[in-house]
Amino acid sequence: MRHRRSGRKFGRASAPRKAMYRIMVTDLLRHEVIRTTHAKSKEVAPLAEKMVTHAKRGDLHNRRQAAAFITDKKVLSKAFDELADRYRDRNGGYTRVIKLGKRAGDGAEMALIELVD
């Protein structure tokens, strides 16, 4: 039984799962909206929120923390320059998950995850 076990495994070992999360957060910060399964979007949203919080704080330690997770330097600079200014007056809630319905191929529940304007 999985009582009190948090997080989803997605049939992957921990290293590929963490790499998937890093790539998805980087793509979300780059494009500001991505289409994925609902379960993956629920896992990625808190990680993206944490990266925006690092960007808002903006000091060297937080930049290094974010750089250890975000895989593209251009996206990192976008987060610290553009997104940090955009969310300066907002206390959390930087992402939104919108359900889209089932995928035609396998019936997986799909969702959009986007950065709130």
VOLUMKE-503627 format. One record per residue: residue number from 1; residue in three letters; x, y, z of N, C-alpha, C in turn. Coordinates in nm, 4 decimals. Last residue first. Example, Ala and Ser with C-alpha at 12.3 -4.5 7.8 and 13.67 -1.06 7.14 Angstrom:
+-----+-----+----------+----------+----------+----------+----------+----------+----------+----------+----------+
!   k !   r !   n.east !  n.north !     n.up !  ca.east ! ca.north !    ca.up !   c.east !  c.north !     c.up !
+-----+-----+----------+----------+----------+----------+----------+----------+----------+----------+----------+
!   2 ! SER !   1.2850 !  -0.2250 !   0.7080 !   1.3670 !  -0.1060 !   0.7140 !   1.2900 !   0.0030 !   0.7870 !
!   1 ! ALA !   1.3190 !  -0.5690 !   0.7800 !   1.2300 !  -0.4500 !   0.7800 !   1.3200 !  -0.3300 !   0.7800 !
+-----+-----+----------+----------+----------+----------+----------+----------+----------+----------+----------+
! end
This chain:
+-----+-----+----------+----------+----------+----------+----------+----------+----------+----------+----------+
!   k !   r !   n.east !  n.north !     n.up !  ca.east ! ca.north !    ca.up !   c.east !  c.north !     c.up !
+-----+-----+----------+----------+----------+----------+----------+----------+----------+----------+----------+
! 117 ! ASP !  -0.0362 !   3.5184 !  -1.6049 !   0.0007 !   3.6564 !  -1.6404 !  -0.0494 !   3.7553 !  -1.5391 !
! 116 ! VAL !   0.1073 !   3.2070 !  -1.5116 !  -0.0023 !   3.3020 !  -1.4987 !   0.0466 !   3.4415 !  -1.5352 !
! 115 ! LEU !   0.2274 !   2.9578 !  -1.7200 !   0.2612 !   3.0612 !  -1.6254 !   0.1501 !   3.1650 !  -1.6265 !
! 114 ! GLU !   0.0684 !   2.6366 !  -1.7465 !   0.1110 !   2.7655 !  -1.8000 !   0.1488 !   2.8584 !  -1.6857 !
! 113 ! ILE !  -0.0127 !   2.3251 !  -1.8685 !   0.0433 !   2.3955 !  -1.7539 !   0.1037 !   2.5235 !  -1.8093 !
! 112 ! LEU !  -0.2856 !   2.1421 !  -1.9766 !  -0.1941 !   2.2524 !  -2.0074 !  -0.1409 !   2.3037 !  -1.8751 !
! 111 ! ALA !  -0.3343 !   1.7863 !  -1.9936 !  -0.3495 !   1.9164 !  -1.9283 !  -0.2509 !   2.0150 !  -1.9883 !
! 110 ! MET !  -0.5043 !   1.4682 !  -2.0262 !  -0.4079 !   1.5691 !  -2.0686 !  -0.4371 !   1.7016 !  -1.9997 !
! 109 ! GLU !  -0.5239 !   1.1363 !  -1.9356 !  -0.5793 !   1.2691 !  -1.9060 !  -0.4718 !   1.3739 !  -1.9368 !
! 108 ! ALA !  -0.4997 !   0.8889 !  -2.1875 !  -0.4382 !   0.9583 !  -2.0746 !  -0.5011 !   1.0962 !  -2.0586 !
! 107 ! GLY !  -0.5863 !   0.7377 !  -2.4005 !  -0.6846 !   0.7783 !  -2.3013 !  -0.6260 !   0.8468 !  -2.1797 !
! 106 ! ASP !  -0.4161 !   0.6782 !  -2.6061 !  -0.4197 !   0.5856 !  -2.4933 !  -0.5160 !   0.6270 !  -2.3829 !
! 105 ! GLY !  -0.4918 !   0.8560 !  -2.8271 !  -0.4189 !   0.7305 !  -2.8424 !  -0.4373 !   0.6324 !  -2.7288 !
! 104 ! ALA !  -0.6284 !   1.0890 !  -2.7440 !  -0.6930 !   0.9944 !  -2.8342 !  -0.6229 !   0.8581 !  -2.8354 !
! 103 ! ARG !  -0.6465 !   1.1913 !  -2.4043 !  -0.5683 !   1.1792 !  -2.5271 !  -0.6276 !   1.0682 !  -2.6130 !
! 102 ! LYS !  -0.9178 !   1.3655 !  -2.2461 !  -0.8376 !   1.2454 !  -2.2676 !  -0.7664 !   1.2477 !  -2.4024 !
! 101 ! GLY !  -0.8887 !   1.7047 !  -2.1187 !  -0.9618 !   1.5856 !  -2.1588 !  -0.8659 !   1.4717 !  -2.1867 !
! 100 ! LEU !  -0.7508 !   1.9194 !  -2.0152 !  -0.7904 !   1.9246 !  -2.1553 !  -0.8772 !   1.8069 !  -2.1982 !
!  99 ! LYS !  -0.7146 !   2.1271 !  -1.7272 !  -0.7413 !   1.9953 !  -1.7839 !  -0.7953 !   2.0095 !  -1.9260 !
!  98 ! ILE !  -0.4625 !   2.3431 !  -1.6457 !  -0.5950 !   2.3379 !  -1.7071 !  -0.6127 !   2.1998 !  -1.7696 !
!  97 ! VAL !  -0.2809 !   2.4936 !  -1.3977 !  -0.3002 !   2.3669 !  -1.4670 !  -0.4447 !   2.3624 !  -1.5156 !
!  96 ! ARG !  -0.0566 !   2.7617 !  -1.3570 !  -0.1971 !   2.7204 !  -1.3664 !  -0.2015 !   2.5905 !  -1.4452 !
!  95 ! THR !   0.1831 !   2.9346 !  -1.1486 !   0.1451 !   2.8398 !  -1.2526 !  -0.0035 !   2.8068 !  -1.2442 !
!  94 ! TYR !   0.2246 !   3.0999 !  -0.9359 !   0.2756 !   3.1452 !  -1.0645 !   0.2320 !   3.0549 !  -1.1795 !
!  93 ! GLY !   0.1674 !   3.1127 !  -0.6561 !   0.0635 !   3.0908 !  -0.7550 !   0.1039 !   3.1363 !  -0.8929 !
!  92 ! GLY !   0.3393 !   3.3835 !  -0.4786 !   0.3086 !   3.2454 !  -0.5125 !   0.1976 !   3.2357 !  -0.6149 !
!  91 ! ASN !   0.2634 !   3.6806 !  -0.4571 !   0.3146 !   3.5892 !  -0.3548 !   0.2717 !   3.4460 !  -0.3847 !
!  90 ! ARG !   0.3651 !   3.9366 !  -0.6737 !   0.2774 !   3.8204 !  -0.6551 !   0.3414 !   3.7233 !  -0.5566 !
!  89 ! ASP !   0.5336 !   4.1378 !  -0.7450 !   0.4297 !   4.1697 !  -0.6465 !   0.3366 !   4.0528 !  -0.6186 !
!  88 ! ARG !   0.7052 !   4.0107 !  -0.9345 !   0.7614 !   4.0787 !  -0.8170 !   0.6557 !   4.1009 !  -0.7079 !
!  87 ! TYR !   0.6618 !   3.8820 !  -1.1734 !   0.5968 !   3.8279 !  -1.0538 !   0.6450 !   3.8928 !  -0.9248 !
!  86 ! ARG !   0.8117 !   4.0288 !  -1.3596 !   0.6691 !   4.0087 !  -1.3818 !   0.5964 !   3.9655 !  -1.2542 !
!  85 ! ASP !   1.0722 !   4.0108 !  -1.2644 !   1.0042 !   4.1403 !  -1.2645 !   0.8532 !   4.1251 !  -1.2780 !
!  84 ! ALA !   1.1153 !   3.7387 !  -1.3052 !   1.1272 !   3.7928 !  -1.1694 !   1.0576 !   3.9288 !  -1.1603 !
!  83 ! LEU !   1.0945 !   3.7135 !  -1.5824 !   0.9911 !   3.6549 !  -1.4964 !   0.9967 !   3.7101 !  -1.3542 !
!  82 ! GLU !   1.3268 !   3.8639 !  -1.6759 !   1.1904 !   3.8930 !  -1.7185 !   1.0855 !   3.8418 !  -1.6189 !
!  81 ! ASP !   1.5617 !   3.7803 !  -1.5237 !   1.5395 !   3.9162 !  -1.5730 !   1.3911 !   3.9451 !  -1.5940 !
!  80 ! PHE !   1.5454 !   3.5157 !  -1.4428 !   1.5945 !   3.6142 !  -1.3470 !   1.5713 !   3.7576 !  -1.3936 !
!  79 ! ALA !   1.4427 !   3.3868 !  -1.6721 !   1.3749 !   3.3745 !  -1.5430 !   1.4175 !   3.4864 !  -1.4481 !
!  78 ! LYS !   1.6350 !   3.4503 !  -1.8638 !   1.4971 !   3.4959 !  -1.8814 !   1.4222 !   3.4928 !  -1.7490 !
!  77 ! SER !   1.8549 !   3.3140 !  -1.7607 !   1.8580 !   3.4602 !  -1.7629 !   1.7192 !   3.5184 !  -1.7854 !
!  76 ! LEU !   1.7549 !   3.0523 !  -1.7977 !   1.7919 !   3.0993 !  -1.6643 !   1.7943 !   3.2517 !  -1.6604 !
!  75 ! VAL !   1.7322 !   3.0420 !  -2.0708 !   1.6105 !   3.0331 !  -1.9909 !   1.6373 !   3.0823 !  -1.8491 !
!  74 ! LYS !   2.0026 !   3.0513 !  -2.1340 !   1.9133 !   3.1571 !  -2.1819 !   1.7832 !   3.1593 !  -2.1022 !
!  73 ! LYS !   2.0998 !   2.8143 !  -2.0227 !   2.1422 !   2.9431 !  -1.9661 !   2.0539 !   3.0588 !  -2.0121 !
!  72 ! ASP !   1.9142 !   2.5319 !  -1.9406 !   1.9520 !   2.6238 !  -2.0473 !   1.9850 !   2.7607 !  -1.9870 !
!  71 ! THR !   1.8171 !   2.3735 !  -1.7318 !   1.9192 !   2.3162 !  -1.8189 !   1.9696 !   2.4111 !  -1.9276 !
!  70 ! ILE !   1.7777 !   2.4288 !  -1.3866 !   1.7391 !   2.4706 !  -1.5220 !   1.8523 !   2.4345 !  -1.6171 !
!  69 ! PHE !   1.9298 !   2.3415 !  -1.1620 !   1.8085 !   2.2717 !  -1.2028 !   1.7686 !   2.3032 !  -1.3461 !
!  68 ! ALA !   2.1441 !   2.5003 !  -1.1139 !   2.1639 !   2.3573 !  -1.0939 !   2.0441 !   2.2765 !  -1.1425 !
!  67 ! ALA !   2.0342 !   2.7487 !  -1.1390 !   2.1201 !   2.7012 !  -1.2472 !   2.1491 !   2.5521 !  -1.2347 !
!  66 ! ALA !   1.9067 !   2.7761 !  -0.8919 !   1.8254 !   2.7628 !  -1.0127 !   1.9087 !   2.7075 !  -1.1284 !
!  65 ! GLN !   2.1346 !   2.7988 !  -0.7283 !   2.0353 !   2.6946 !  -0.7020 !   1.9505 !   2.6707 !  -0.8266 !
!  64 ! ARG !   2.2504 !   3.0268 !  -0.8381 !   2.3204 !   2.8985 !  -0.8490 !   2.2272 !   2.7814 !  -0.8217 !
!  63 ! ARG !   2.0577 !   3.2155 !  -0.7695 !   2.0908 !   3.1951 !  -0.9106 !   2.1620 !   3.0614 !  -0.9291 !
!  62 ! ASN !   2.0711 !   3.1997 !  -0.4907 !   1.9500 !   3.1548 !  -0.5581 !   1.9728 !   3.1348 !  -0.7079 !
!  61 ! HIS !   2.3300 !   3.3075 !  -0.4533 !   2.2984 !   3.1725 !  -0.4074 !   2.1742 !   3.1177 !  -0.4785 !
!  60 ! LEU !   2.3043 !   3.5692 !  -0.5571 !   2.3939 !   3.4724 !  -0.6201 !   2.3606 !   3.3300 !  -0.5795 !
!  59 ! ASP !   1.9539 !   3.6742 !  -0.5620 !   2.0940 !   3.6840 !  -0.5217 !   2.1749 !   3.5689 !  -0.5834 !
!  58 ! GLY !   1.6768 !   3.6502 !  -0.6378 !   1.7738 !   3.7120 !  -0.7255 !   1.9182 !   3.7218 !  -0.6800 !
!  57 ! ARG !   1.4069 !   3.6160 !  -0.5707 !   1.5044 !   3.6522 !  -0.4669 !   1.6290 !   3.7117 !  -0.5306 !
!  56 ! LYS !   1.2944 !   3.5457 !  -0.8165 !   1.2493 !   3.6669 !  -0.7481 !   1.3481 !   3.7107 !  -0.6409 !
!  55 ! ALA !   1.4216 !   3.3039 !  -0.8716 !   1.4452 !   3.4185 !  -0.9591 !   1.4047 !   3.5486 !  -0.8911 !
!  54 ! HIS !   1.3143 !   3.1412 !  -0.6706 !   1.4590 !   3.1658 !  -0.6741 !   1.4892 !   3.2906 !  -0.7569 !
!  53 ! THR !   1.0487 !   3.1502 !  -0.7623 !   1.0820 !   3.2076 !  -0.6314 !   1.2315 !   3.2351 !  -0.6213 !
!  52 ! VAL !   1.0751 !   3.0100 !  -0.9989 !   1.0348 !   3.1508 !  -1.0049 !   1.0658 !   3.2203 !  -0.8733 !
!  51 ! MET !   1.1424 !   2.7613 !  -0.8912 !   1.2387 !   2.8309 !  -0.9766 !   1.2035 !   2.9786 !  -0.9894 !
!  50 ! LYS !   0.9063 !   2.6963 !  -0.7552 !   1.0294 !   2.7151 !  -0.6787 !   1.1347 !   2.7890 !  -0.7608 !
!  49 ! GLU !   0.7317 !   2.6641 !  -0.9682 !   0.7065 !   2.7717 !  -0.8712 !   0.8334 !   2.8006 !  -0.7906 !
!  48 ! ALA !   0.8400 !   2.4359 !  -1.0822 !   0.8455 !   2.5616 !  -1.1567 !   0.8225 !   2.6800 !  -1.0635 !
!  47 ! LEU !   0.7758 !   2.2542 !  -0.8802 !   0.9160 !   2.2768 !  -0.9144 !   0.9331 !   2.4074 !  -0.9911 !
!  46 ! PRO !   0.4942 !   2.2538 !  -0.8784 !   0.5682 !   2.3048 !  -0.7617 !   0.7157 !   2.3320 !  -0.7904 !
!  45 ! ALA !   0.4487 !   2.1513 !  -1.1549 !   0.4060 !   2.2843 !  -1.1097 !   0.4816 !   2.3336 !  -0.9853 !
!  44 ! VAL !   0.5190 !   1.8843 !  -1.1917 !   0.6099 !   1.9887 !  -1.2405 !   0.5757 !   2.1260 !  -1.1825 !
!  43 ! GLU !   0.3097 !   1.7293 !  -1.0950 !   0.4422 !   1.7120 !  -1.0365 !   0.5343 !   1.8286 !  -1.0708 !
!  42 ! LYS !   0.0987 !   1.8072 !  -1.2527 !   0.0863 !   1.8253 !  -1.1084 !   0.2197 !   1.8061 !  -1.0371 !
!  41 ! SER !   0.1894 !   1.7277 !  -1.5022 !   0.1742 !   1.8703 !  -1.4759 !   0.1629 !   1.8973 !  -1.3261 !
!  40 ! LYS !   0.1794 !   1.4515 !  -1.4781 !   0.3098 !   1.5170 !  -1.4902 !   0.2985 !   1.6656 !  -1.4599 !
!  39 ! ALA !  -0.1002 !   1.4181 !  -1.4652 !  -0.0161 !   1.3744 !  -1.3537 !   0.1209 !   1.4424 !  -1.3584 !
!  38 ! HIS !  -0.1850 !   1.5120 !  -1.7160 !  -0.2278 !   1.5815 !  -1.5943 !  -0.1384 !   1.5441 !  -1.4756 !
!  37 ! THR !   0.0666 !   1.5342 !  -1.9697 !  -0.0371 !   1.4621 !  -1.8968 !  -0.0674 !   1.5359 !  -1.7669 !
!  36 ! THR !   0.0957 !   1.8471 !  -2.1516 !   0.1482 !   1.7210 !  -2.1003 !   0.0352 !   1.6465 !  -2.0306 !
!  35 ! ARG !   0.1986 !   2.1388 !  -2.3002 !   0.0895 !   2.0415 !  -2.2969 !   0.1487 !   1.9073 !  -2.2570 !
!  34 ! ILE !   0.3031 !   2.4537 !  -2.1665 !   0.3331 !   2.3242 !  -2.2257 !   0.2116 !   2.2339 !  -2.2088 !
!  33 ! VAL !   0.4029 !   2.7913 !  -2.1638 !   0.2901 !   2.6986 !  -2.1631 !   0.3369 !   2.5679 !  -2.2283 !
!  32 ! GLU !   0.6441 !   2.9219 !  -2.1666 !   0.5420 !   2.9719 !  -2.0747 !   0.4123 !   2.8920 !  -2.0795 !
!  31 ! HIS !   0.8769 !   2.8494 !  -2.2904 !   0.7598 !   2.8717 !  -2.3745 !   0.6408 !   2.9285 !  -2.2977 !
!  30 ! ARG !   1.0668 !   2.8488 !  -2.0725 !   1.1014 !   2.9004 !  -2.2051 !   0.9763 !   2.9405 !  -2.2833 !
!  29 ! LEU !   0.9402 !   2.7338 !  -1.8562 !   0.9904 !   2.8699 !  -1.8399 !   1.0261 !   2.9315 !  -1.9757 !
!  28 ! LEU !   0.8856 !   2.4830 !  -1.9732 !   0.7761 !   2.5674 !  -1.9256 !   0.8221 !   2.7119 !  -1.9106 !
!  27 ! ASP !   1.1433 !   2.3872 !  -2.0224 !   1.0543 !   2.4164 !  -2.1354 !   0.9376 !   2.5043 !  -2.0935 !
!  26 ! THR !   1.2295 !   2.3593 !  -1.7553 !   1.3015 !   2.4477 !  -1.8467 !   1.2132 !   2.4851 !  -1.9655 !
!  25 ! VAL !   1.0471 !   2.1684 !  -1.6674 !   1.0475 !   2.3006 !  -1.6051 !   1.1188 !   2.4003 !  -1.6950 !
!  24 ! MET !   1.1207 !   1.9523 !  -1.8333 !   0.9855 !   2.0082 !  -1.8416 !   0.9788 !   2.1473 !  -1.7792 !
!  23 ! ILE !   1.3834 !   1.9049 !  -1.7542 !   1.3558 !   1.9423 !  -1.8929 !   1.2188 !   2.0080 !  -1.9033 !
!  22 ! ARG !   1.3436 !   1.8323 !  -1.4857 !   1.4278 !   1.9463 !  -1.5197 !   1.3984 !   1.9971 !  -1.6600 !
!  21 ! TYR !   1.1819 !   1.6020 !  -1.5129 !   1.1311 !   1.7194 !  -1.4427 !   1.2114 !   1.8436 !  -1.4802 !
!  20 ! MET !   1.3627 !   1.4329 !  -1.6460 !   1.2372 !   1.4705 !  -1.7121 !   1.1795 !   1.5956 !  -1.6469 !
!  19 ! ALA !   1.5542 !   1.4051 !  -1.4453 !   1.5919 !   1.4697 !  -1.5713 !   1.4680 !   1.5147 !  -1.6471 !
!  18 ! LYS !   1.4049 !   1.2636 !  -1.2581 !   1.4507 !   1.3983 !  -1.2242 !   1.4932 !   1.4738 !  -1.3496 !
!  17 ! ARG !   1.3747 !   1.0258 !  -1.4080 !   1.2567 !   1.1017 !  -1.3645 !   1.2965 !   1.2448 !  -1.3300 !
!  16 ! PRO !   1.6362 !   0.9308 !  -1.4402 !   1.5595 !   0.9757 !  -1.5573 !   1.4354 !   1.0561 !  -1.5205 !
!  15 ! ALA !   1.6880 !   0.8917 !  -1.1521 !   1.7668 !   0.9837 !  -1.2340 !   1.6934 !   1.0249 !  -1.3617 !
!  14 ! SER !   1.4973 !   0.6985 !  -1.0586 !   1.4982 !   0.8352 !  -1.0066 !   1.5756 !   0.9321 !  -1.0956 !
!  13 ! ALA !   1.3293 !   0.5178 !  -1.3244 !   1.4217 !   0.5255 !  -1.2116 !   1.4354 !   0.6722 !  -1.1724 !
!  12 ! ARG !   0.9795 !   0.5160 !  -1.4081 !   1.1185 !   0.5509 !  -1.4347 !   1.2005 !   0.5388 !  -1.3072 !
!  11 ! GLY !   0.7031 !   0.5111 !  -1.3881 !   0.7716 !   0.3958 !  -1.4444 !   0.9179 !   0.4206 !  -1.4759 !
!  10 ! PHE !   0.6158 !   0.7361 !  -1.2484 !   0.6052 !   0.7342 !  -1.3937 !   0.6836 !   0.6210 !  -1.4589 !
!   9 ! LYS !   0.6055 !   0.8017 !  -0.9767 !   0.7288 !   0.7467 !  -1.0317 !   0.7306 !   0.7410 !  -1.1836 !
!   8 ! ARG !   0.4994 !   1.0784 !  -0.7747 !   0.4696 !   0.9745 !  -0.8721 !   0.5999 !   0.9268 !  -0.9348 !
!   7 ! GLY !   0.4458 !   1.1801 !  -0.4307 !   0.5155 !   1.1800 !  -0.5585 !   0.4770 !   1.0621 !  -0.6455 !
!   6 ! SER !   0.4450 !   1.0247 !  -0.1060 !   0.4169 !   1.1354 !  -0.1968 !   0.4957 !   1.1189 !  -0.3258 !
!   5 ! ARG !   0.2806 !   0.8069 !   0.0929 !   0.3940 !   0.8136 !   0.0010 !   0.3642 !   0.9214 !  -0.1020 !
!   4 ! ARG !   0.0648 !   0.7533 !   0.2582 !   0.1557 !   0.8611 !   0.2951 !   0.2840 !   0.8643 !   0.2122 !
!   3 ! HIS !   0.0264 !   0.4265 !   0.1407 !  -0.0191 !   0.5272 !   0.2353 !   0.0936 !   0.6240 !   0.2694 !
!   2 ! ARG !   0.0362 !   0.2318 !  -0.0570 !   0.1135 !   0.3544 !  -0.0733 !   0.0724 !   0.4625 !   0.0262 !
!   1 ! MET !   0.0824 !  -0.1195 !   0.0000 !   0.0000 !   0.0000 !   0.0000 !   0.0866 !   0.1255 !   0.0000 !
+-----+-----+----------+----------+----------+----------+----------+----------+----------+----------+----------+
! end
